[in-house]
Amino acid sequence: MLEQLTKHYPIGAYYLSENLWTPDDVRQFAETGSDFLVAVNPNERLTDLCKQHGIGILSSGSFAMWWGGDGDNAGGYEKQFPLHTLDHAVGTLPANPPVWGDYLVDEPNARDFAHINRVVQRYRALFPDRIPFINLYPNYASIAGTPGDQVVSQLGTTSYAEHVERYLREIDLPYLCFDFYPFTGGEGGPFDRYLDNLDIAADACRRSGRALWVIIQAGAWKPEEAIGTFQLRWQVGLCLAYGTRSIMHASYSKGWWDDSTACVNASGAKNPMYDDVTTVNREIHAVGTDYLKYRNTGVSVCGNLSSAHPRVRVQLERQSLRQNEANLDAIAQVTSDAAILAGTFHGEQDGRALLLVNTQNPWNAAASADVRLQPQADFVILHQGERKEALPVPADGLTLHLESGGWAFVELVR
């Protein structure tokens, strides 16, 4: 859906504060390389400015966005959003472009999935050129203690895998989107569950033919927990290794974060995160069109796991035990003294590709890695940073240097 609108890898960002709906501020947003805004309630001024810069909008203003809360709202969506709400909106919604769709539901409890699907299908029938946007909880949301204990949990299921399976069964959409903020709470935060979440969601998308979209962390609760470029890259690289087809930054302006840690502060002045996001967005766009030609087939764990941060290592160990269809050995040999995750990809005419991520330590900016790659190919097309080059494969293979959190996409040519 999104990639058809952008014609390249679609990158979004949450929030542009209303005081920043000015020509200079919208231009500054566009210069990050983000393609669309999420969760804004646009007026005519903002839609005109976004149209000038080719920026799309997933609007949170045309309908009252439903949030699952901490389980308090479980089962209440049908009462809050009767289907006739959509019928009454016919002829009133802002034009597409630039408003690509509407943010209908954020982090729902599974008890609301059935009615969400009724809303989604009515929405698609009435507004076929628009995207009904639904975002799911991450796997650190609270689960129900028993199958009957749904109301008092966020997920409304007894496991995250069950939550995702119910989404597949009960909500008919061509994508699955979730948010995950791995560095909240500092080094004691939920980053030790990041790969698990990606694996469950990516497996669901491979089995169902859906696109995977992920909302990543680009801010922090406290100034002292502000993240850097290498932590942004770590998130992006892992998302890409698992086959993610759209990434959204949370957030551009403050949103729920400390004002000094998002891309811009309340007055629109750039924070360090602005340059971090701009740099990483350029890297994504440099590879994105070629990346989207392939479909993810799985992931493999490579290298020396003992080099990894302990809370990363346990995830890699769990990942290495899970059955996947990556079949890395048939494509390439990957060796390293560092912990590496390799996503495998299959393209048209039996094309193969790898995405290699230096996974070892998202808390150490100096944790670089050298990776030895012996592909089953005569030469490769290497995408790294903003660089793209064709390289012959020497008899003893290629050596790639990956900075902390860094990644490279490698197309194999026989």
C-alpha positions as CSV (number, residue, x, y, z in Angstrom):
1,M,0.0,0.0,0.0
2,L,2.6,2.6,1.1
3,E,5.3,1.6,-1.4
4,Q,2.8,2.0,-4.2
5,L,2.2,5.6,-3.1
6,T,5.8,6.6,-2.7
7,K,7.3,4.5,-5.6
8,H,10.3,3.9,-3.3
9,Y,10.9,2.7,0.3
10,P,8.2,4.5,2.4
11,I,9.5,6.3,5.5
12,G,7.1,7.9,7.9
13,A,7.3,10.0,11.1
14,Y,4.9,10.7,13.9
15,Y,3.8,14.2,14.9
16,L,4.3,17.6,13.6
17,S,3.1,20.1,16.2
18,E,0.5,22.5,15.0
19,N,2.7,25.5,15.6
20,L,5.1,24.0,13.1
21,W,2.6,24.0,10.2
22,T,4.6,26.8,8.5
23,P,6.4,26.8,5.1
24,D,9.8,26.7,6.7
25,D,9.0,24.0,9.2
26,V,7.3,21.7,6.7
27,R,10.2,22.2,4.3
28,Q,12.6,21.3,7.2
29,F,10.5,18.1,7.8
30,A,10.7,17.2,4.1
31,E,14.5,17.6,4.2
32,T,14.8,14.6,6.6
33,G,13.8,12.3,3.7
34,S,10.5,11.3,5.4
35,D,7.7,10.6,3.0
36,F,4.7,10.9,5.2
37,L,3.4,12.2,8.5
38,V,1.5,10.0,11.0
39,A,-1.0,11.1,13.6
40,V,-1.7,14.7,12.7
41,N,-5.1,16.4,12.3
42,P,-4.4,18.5,9.2
43,N,-6.1,21.8,8.3
44,E,-6.1,23.2,4.8
45,R,-2.8,25.1,5.4
46,L,-1.0,21.9,6.3
47,T,-2.4,19.8,3.5
48,D,-1.4,22.5,1.0
49,L,2.2,22.6,2.4
50,C,2.4,18.8,2.4
51,K,1.2,18.6,-1.2
52,Q,3.8,21.1,-2.3
53,H,6.6,18.9,-0.8
54,G,5.1,15.5,-1.8
55,I,4.4,14.5,1.8
56,G,1.6,12.1,2.6
57,I,-0.5,12.1,5.8
58,L,-2.1,9.3,7.8
59,S,-4.6,11.5,9.6
60,S,-5.8,11.2,13.2
61,G,-8.4,13.9,12.8
62,S,-11.1,12.7,10.5
63,F,-12.2,10.1,13.0
64,A,-11.7,9.7,16.7
65,M,-8.7,7.4,16.9
66,W,-9.3,4.4,19.2
67,W,-6.5,3.5,21.7
68,G,-6.6,0.2,23.6
69,G,-5.3,1.7,26.8
70,D,-4.2,-0.5,29.6
71,G,-7.0,-2.9,29.0
72,D,-9.6,-0.5,30.4
73,N,-11.1,0.0,26.9
74,A,-11.1,-3.7,25.9
75,G,-14.3,-4.6,24.0
76,G,-15.5,-1.0,23.8
77,Y,-14.7,-0.1,20.2
78,E,-18.1,-1.1,18.8
79,K,-19.9,1.3,21.1
80,Q,-17.3,4.1,20.5
81,F,-17.3,3.6,16.7
82,P,-20.5,2.4,15.2
83,L,-20.4,1.7,11.5
84,H,-22.6,4.6,10.6
85,T,-19.8,6.9,11.6
86,L,-18.1,6.0,8.3
87,D,-21.3,6.5,6.3
88,H,-21.7,10.0,7.7
89,A,-18.1,10.9,6.6
90,V,-18.7,10.3,2.9
91,G,-17.8,13.4,1.0
92,T,-16.3,15.1,4.0
93,L,-12.7,13.7,4.2
94,P,-9.7,15.8,3.0
95,A,-8.4,14.9,-0.4
96,N,-5.9,12.3,-1.3
97,P,-3.2,13.5,-2.0
98,P,-1.9,14.5,0.4
99,V,-4.1,12.6,3.0
100,W,-3.4,9.0,2.2
101,G,-5.6,7.5,4.9
102,D,-6.8,7.6,8.4
103,Y,-5.3,6.4,11.7
104,L,-8.3,4.4,13.0
105,V,-6.9,2.3,15.8
106,D,-3.8,2.3,18.0
107,E,-2.7,-0.6,20.1
108,P,-6.1,-2.5,20.3
109,N,-7.0,-5.3,22.7
110,A,-7.9,-8.5,20.8
111,R,-11.5,-8.3,22.1
112,D,-12.0,-5.5,19.6
113,F,-10.5,-7.2,16.6
114,A,-13.9,-8.4,15.2
115,H,-15.4,-4.9,15.2
116,I,-12.2,-3.4,13.9
117,N,-12.4,-5.7,10.9
118,R,-16.1,-4.6,10.3
119,V,-14.9,-1.0,10.4
120,V,-11.9,-1.7,8.1
121,Q,-14.1,-3.4,5.5
122,R,-16.7,-0.7,5.5
123,Y,-14.0,2.0,5.3
124,R,-12.3,0.2,2.3
125,A,-15.7,-0.1,0.5
126,L,-16.5,3.6,1.0
127,F,-13.0,5.0,0.6
128,P,-11.1,2.6,-1.7
129,D,-8.3,5.0,-2.4
130,R,-7.4,5.5,1.2
131,I,-5.4,3.5,3.8
132,P,-7.2,2.4,7.1
133,F,-4.2,2.5,9.5
134,I,-4.1,0.1,12.4
135,N,-1.1,-0.3,14.7
136,L,-0.5,-3.1,17.2
137,Y,1.1,-3.3,20.6
138,P,4.7,-4.6,21.0
139,N,5.4,-7.9,22.8
140,Y,6.1,-6.2,26.1
141,A,2.5,-5.2,26.5
142,S,0.7,-7.0,29.3
143,I,-0.9,-10.3,28.6
144,A,-4.0,-11.9,30.1
145,G,-3.4,-14.3,32.9
146,T,-6.1,-16.7,31.6
147,P,-8.1,-16.8,28.3
148,G,-11.0,-15.4,30.2
149,D,-9.0,-12.5,31.8
150,Q,-8.9,-10.3,28.7
151,V,-10.3,-7.0,30.0
152,V,-7.5,-6.3,32.4
153,S,-4.6,-6.8,29.9
154,Q,-3.4,-4.7,27.0
155,L,-3.2,-7.6,24.5
156,G,-6.3,-9.5,25.5
157,T,-4.5,-12.8,24.8
158,T,-2.3,-15.1,26.9
159,S,0.7,-14.5,24.6
160,Y,2.0,-12.1,22.0
161,A,2.1,-14.8,19.3
162,E,-1.6,-15.5,20.0
163,H,-2.3,-11.8,19.7
164,V,-0.7,-11.7,16.2
165,E,-2.4,-14.9,15.1
166,R,-5.8,-13.5,16.0
167,Y,-5.0,-10.3,14.1
168,L,-4.2,-12.5,11.0
169,R,-7.5,-14.4,11.4
170,E,-9.8,-11.6,12.3
171,I,-8.6,-8.4,10.5
172,D,-8.3,-8.5,6.8
173,L,-5.6,-6.0,5.8
174,P,-2.5,-6.4,3.5
175,Y,-0.1,-5.3,6.3
176,L,0.8,-5.8,9.9
177,C,2.2,-2.8,11.9
178,F,3.5,-2.7,15.4
179,D,5.4,-0.2,17.5
180,F,8.4,-1.0,19.7
181,Y,10.6,1.4,21.7
182,P,13.6,-0.7,22.7
183,F,15.6,1.9,24.6
184,T,13.0,3.3,26.9
185,G,14.2,3.0,30.5
186,G,17.8,2.9,29.4
187,E,19.8,-0.3,29.5
188,G,17.2,-2.0,31.6
189,G,14.5,-1.3,29.0
190,P,12.7,-3.8,26.7
191,F,15.4,-4.1,24.0
192,D,16.0,-7.7,25.0
193,R,12.7,-8.6,23.3
194,Y,13.2,-6.7,20.1
195,L,14.3,-9.7,17.9
196,D,11.6,-11.9,19.3
197,N,8.9,-9.3,18.4
198,L,10.3,-8.9,14.9
199,D,10.5,-12.7,14.4
200,I,6.9,-13.3,15.4
201,A,5.6,-10.5,13.2
202,A,7.9,-11.3,10.2
203,D,6.9,-15.0,10.3
204,A,3.2,-14.0,10.4
205,C,3.8,-11.7,7.3
206,R,5.7,-14.4,5.4
207,R,2.9,-16.9,6.0
208,S,0.1,-14.6,5.2
209,G,1.7,-12.5,2.4
210,R,1.3,-9.3,4.3
211,A,3.7,-6.4,4.4
212,L,5.5,-5.7,7.7
213,W,5.6,-2.1,8.9
214,V,7.4,-1.1,12.1
215,I,7.3,2.1,14.2
216,I,10.8,2.6,15.7
217,Q,12.1,4.8,18.6
218,A,13.4,8.3,17.7
219,G,13.2,10.0,21.1
220,A,13.5,9.3,24.8
221,W,11.6,9.8,28.1
222,K,14.6,11.6,29.6
223,P,17.4,13.7,28.2
224,E,20.0,11.3,29.7
225,E,18.4,8.4,27.8
226,A,18.6,10.1,24.3
227,I,19.7,7.7,21.7
228,G,22.3,8.1,18.9
229,T,22.8,7.3,15.3
230,F,24.1,3.8,15.9
231,Q,21.1,2.9,18.0
232,L,18.8,4.2,15.3
233,R,20.8,2.1,12.7
234,W,20.5,-0.9,15.0
235,Q,16.7,-0.7,14.9
236,V,16.6,0.0,11.2
237,G,19.0,-2.8,10.3
238,L,17.2,-5.4,12.2
239,C,13.8,-4.3,10.8
240,L,15.2,-4.6,7.3
241,A,16.8,-8.0,8.0
242,Y,13.4,-9.3,8.9
243,G,11.8,-7.9,5.8
244,T,10.1,-4.7,7.0
245,R,8.7,-2.7,4.1
246,S,8.0,0.6,5.8
247,I,9.6,2.2,8.8
248,M,8.1,5.1,10.8
249,H,10.0,7.2,13.3
250,A,8.4,8.1,16.6
251,S,8.7,11.0,16.7
252,Y,9.5,14.1,14.7
253,S,8.3,16.6,17.2
254,K,7.9,15.9,20.9
255,G,4.9,13.6,21.0
256,W,5.3,11.6,24.3
257,W,9.1,12.1,24.6
258,D,11.2,14.7,26.3
259,D,11.3,17.8,24.1
260,S,15.1,17.7,23.7
261,T,15.2,14.1,22.4
262,A,12.9,14.1,19.3
263,C,14.0,15.5,15.9
264,V,12.9,19.0,16.8
265,N,11.9,20.8,19.9
266,A,8.7,22.7,20.6
267,S,9.8,25.7,18.7
268,G,11.0,23.7,15.7
269,A,14.8,24.0,16.4
270,K,16.8,20.9,15.4
271,N,17.8,18.5,18.1
272,P,20.6,16.0,17.5
273,M,18.0,13.4,16.5
274,Y,17.2,15.5,13.4
275,D,20.6,14.8,11.8
276,D,20.5,11.2,13.0
277,V,17.2,10.5,11.3
278,T,18.2,12.4,8.2
279,T,21.4,10.4,7.9
280,V,19.6,7.1,8.4
281,N,16.8,8.0,6.0
282,R,19.3,8.8,3.3
283,E,20.8,5.3,3.8
284,I,17.4,3.6,3.6
285,H,16.4,5.5,0.5
286,A,19.8,4.7,-1.2
287,V,19.0,1.0,-1.0
288,G,15.2,1.0,-0.8
289,T,14.2,0.6,-4.4
290,D,16.4,-2.4,-4.9
291,Y,15.5,-3.8,-1.5
292,L,11.8,-3.8,-2.3
293,K,12.4,-6.0,-5.3
294,Y,13.0,-8.9,-2.9
295,R,11.0,-10.8,-0.3
296,N,12.3,-11.9,3.0
297,T,12.7,-15.7,3.4
298,G,14.1,-15.8,7.0
299,V,17.0,-14.9,9.2
300,S,20.1,-16.7,10.4
301,V,22.4,-16.0,13.3
302,C,26.1,-15.8,12.5
303,G,29.5,-15.0,14.0
304,N,30.6,-15.0,17.6
305,L,27.6,-14.7,20.0
306,S,29.9,-14.2,23.0
307,S,30.7,-10.8,21.7
308,A,27.2,-9.6,22.1
309,H,25.7,-7.6,24.9
310,P,24.2,-10.2,27.3
311,R,20.6,-9.1,26.7
312,V,21.2,-9.2,22.9
313,R,22.9,-12.6,23.1
314,V,19.9,-14.3,24.7
315,Q,17.8,-13.1,21.8
316,L,20.2,-14.4,19.3
317,E,20.4,-17.7,21.0
318,R,16.6,-18.0,21.0
319,Q,16.5,-16.9,17.3
320,S,19.1,-19.6,16.4
321,L,16.9,-22.3,17.9
322,R,13.7,-21.3,16.0
323,Q,13.1,-23.0,12.8
324,N,13.3,-20.7,9.8
325,E,13.7,-21.1,6.1
326,A,16.6,-18.7,5.6
327,N,18.8,-21.5,4.1
328,L,21.8,-19.2,4.4
329,D,24.4,-22.0,3.7
330,A,23.0,-22.4,0.2
331,I,23.6,-18.7,-0.5
332,A,26.8,-17.7,1.3
333,Q,29.1,-18.4,4.2
334,V,29.2,-15.6,6.7
335,T,31.9,-15.5,9.5
336,S,32.8,-12.9,12.0
337,D,34.3,-12.4,15.4
338,A,31.1,-10.4,16.2
339,A,27.5,-11.3,16.5
340,I,25.8,-10.9,13.1
341,L,22.2,-11.3,12.0
342,A,21.7,-12.2,8.3
343,G,18.4,-11.7,6.7
344,T,17.9,-13.7,3.5
345,F,15.9,-12.6,0.5
346,H,14.5,-14.0,-2.7
347,G,13.8,-11.9,-5.8
348,E,12.6,-12.3,-9.3
349,Q,14.2,-14.8,-11.6
350,D,15.7,-16.6,-8.6
351,G,17.6,-13.6,-7.5
352,R,19.1,-13.8,-4.0
353,A,20.2,-11.2,-1.5
354,L,21.4,-10.9,2.1
355,L,21.1,-8.1,4.7
356,L,23.8,-8.3,7.3
357,V,23.5,-6.4,10.6
358,N,26.1,-5.8,13.3
359,T,23.8,-6.8,16.1
360,Q,26.3,-7.1,19.0
361,N,25.8,-4.1,21.2
362,P,23.4,-1.2,20.8
363,W,24.9,0.5,23.9
364,N,28.5,0.7,22.5
365,A,29.0,3.2,19.7
366,A,32.5,1.7,19.2
367,A,31.3,-1.9,18.7
368,S,32.3,-2.3,15.0
369,A,32.6,-5.6,13.2
370,D,34.4,-7.1,10.3
371,V,32.4,-9.7,8.4
372,R,33.8,-12.3,6.0
373,L,31.4,-13.1,3.2
374,Q,31.8,-16.0,0.8
375,P,28.7,-15.8,-1.5
376,Q,27.6,-18.3,-4.1
377,A,28.0,-15.7,-6.8
378,D,30.5,-14.3,-9.3
379,F,30.0,-10.8,-8.1
380,V,27.8,-8.8,-5.8
381,I,26.1,-5.5,-5.7
382,L,26.9,-4.0,-2.4
383,H,24.7,-1.4,-0.7
384,Q,26.2,0.2,2.3
385,G,25.5,3.6,3.7
386,E,24.7,5.7,0.6
387,R,27.1,3.7,-1.5
388,K,26.1,1.2,-4.2
389,E,28.8,-0.7,-6.2
390,A,29.3,-3.9,-8.1
391,L,32.2,-6.0,-6.8
392,P,33.8,-9.2,-8.1
393,V,34.1,-11.9,-5.5
394,P,37.7,-12.9,-4.8
395,A,38.5,-16.6,-4.3
396,D,38.8,-16.0,-0.6
397,G,35.6,-13.9,-0.3
398,L,34.8,-10.3,0.6
399,T,35.4,-8.5,3.9
400,L,32.8,-5.9,5.0
401,H,33.3,-3.5,7.8
402,L,30.1,-2.6,9.8
403,E,30.0,0.2,12.3
404,S,28.1,-0.4,15.6
405,G,24.5,-1.1,14.5
406,G,25.6,-0.9,10.9
407,W,24.2,-3.0,8.1
408,A,24.8,-3.8,4.4
409,F,22.5,-5.2,1.7
410,V,24.2,-7.5,-0.7
411,E,22.7,-8.7,-4.0
412,L,24.2,-11.9,-5.4
413,V,24.8,-12.0,-9.1
414,R,25.7,-15.3,-10.8
